[in-house]
Amino acid sequence: MTLVQASDRLIDREEPSVSELIEEALEEDGIEVRLGAKATAVRSENGRRVVRLEGGDELGAEQLIVATGRRPRVPEGLEDLGISLGERGELPIDERCRAADGIWAIGDVTGVSLFTHVGKYQARVACADIAGEQVRTDYSAIPRVVFSDPEIAAVGLTSDEASSRGIDVAEGRADLMKVARTETFGRGLGGQLGVLADRKRGVLIGAWAVGPLASEWIHQAVLAVKTATPIDVLRDTVAQFPTFSEAYLSAVENLDS
């Protein structure tokens, strides 16, 4: 099996990067990964799909999956309501999910963050605003997950995003092979947890994880980022043994000074 990705857009990190961790796991399962590969032609041949890559290499398989992205589907006539679409065709909203006076928008069409859980969150905000409550959206701690094997999860800022904002960033990592919970899966699973902290404020601003069930235990970091939990409090937090959440203590203790 071959997995071809046109660009390496996973979460940027210092070596080993998240993309390298997941690439290693895929290759162990017999999947060939080619990053930065550009397809120039596709044809059918003897019941198989053959893809020609730039440079002349050809790859054949029973099925070809092409991910082309999505385009917002919005009704016509919005300009009559004073609404102008964004550059990508999205429907711009304010922090109360208002697109215009008396008009609210939620979900992928807003272009904010194309996740079901974000649409559900926006729905709660919109309903509360319609009911006259004082609410505002906060997208600083939205979890994002790739449900691969192993799973890839992240929340908050990446190191590049934090640096671009002038934040003095500290990073800490934990090896999941040193967490007892990993052994209960019965096979040699790797993976890592990484946390990013704002040195000045002493709080987490982001985290990422590659490993089993990362989609579940990333939420400890989601809550920490959302509430700006002090690093000292995280260091003093006791995790259940044996769980993957124990990795957070190691990662926080390994924050570079």
HELIX and SHEET records of a PDB file:
HELIX    1   1 VAL A   18  GLU A   28  1                                  11    
HELIX    2   2 LEU A   78  LEU A   81  5                                   4    
HELIX    3   3 ASP A  108  THR A  110  5                                   3    
HELIX    4   4 THR A  116  ILE A  130  1                                  15    
HELIX    5   5 SER A  159  SER A  164  1                                   6    
HELIX    6   6 LEU A  176  LYS A  178  5                                   3    
HELIX    7   7 ALA A  180  GLU A  183  1                                   4    
HELIX    8   8 ALA A  214  TRP A  217  1                                   4    
HELIX    9   9 HIS A  219  THR A  227  1                                   9    
HELIX   10  10 ILE A  231  ARG A  235  1                                   5    
HELIX   11  11 PHE A  244  GLU A  246  5                                   3    
HELIX   12  12 ALA A  247  GLU A  253  1                                   7    
SHEET    1   A 2 THR A   2  GLN A   5  0                                        
SHEET    2   A 2 GLU A  32  LEU A  35  1                                        
SHEET    1   B 3 ALA A  39  GLU A  45  0                                        
SHEET    2   B 3 ARG A  48  LEU A  53 -1                                        
SHEET    3   B 3 GLU A  58  ALA A  61 -1                                        
SHEET    1   C 2 ARG A  98  ALA A 100  0                                        
SHEET    2   C 2 ILE A 103  TRP A 104 -1                                        
SHEET    1   D 5 ARG A 144  VAL A 146  0                                        
SHEET    2   D 5 GLU A 151  GLY A 156 -1                                        
SHEET    3   D 5 VAL A 203  GLY A 211 -1                                        
SHEET    4   D 5 GLN A 192  ASP A 198 -1                                        
SHEET    5   D 5 VAL A 169  ASP A 175 -1                                        
END                                                                             
